[in-house]
Amino acid sequence: MRNLIVFLLGMLTAFLFIWSSNTSSPTSYTIRILDNSKCEEPQYIIETKHQSISVQNEQIDYDGAVAPNGAEAYIYVRPPYEEPGDFTYKVVAKYSNCAAIQSELRTVKLGWLLYEFIDKNEIKHTVRAG
């Protein structure tokens, strides 16, 4: 029992340290995709100048609390340290039974929490926190 308490306190301390260092000088951004398109087997790709991040299958939550009839994905992006300033990305959504769609290029600041809403073959962008 004591080892479990020490472990949990250690995890909490690490989380608080990472969270506080990220809020004072953020080095990443987070994209949450909420998909109400009703298309099957989605794959979401975040494309940046330096990397592409893809999520699919078990990385996607179906029938979640925010998109009860669709799919949700939560994607953490950490750009290379060499690049100062804002970062540009776009979202690509591919499906097994619908045509692929992609967003316009988005320019974001590090530390932002970004929402991408997919509905009616369109990707809409909202910044929720800075």
Beta strands, then each sheet from edge to edge (+ up, - down):
strand 1: 29-35
strand 2: 43-48
strand 3: 52-56
strand 4: 61-62
strand 5: 71-77
strand 6: 87-94
strand 7: 101-102
strand 8: 106-108
strand 9: 113-119
strand 10: 122-129
sheet 1: 4+ 5- 1+ 9+ 10-
sheet 2: 3+ 2- 6+ 7-
sheet 3: 3+ 2- 6+ 8-
end
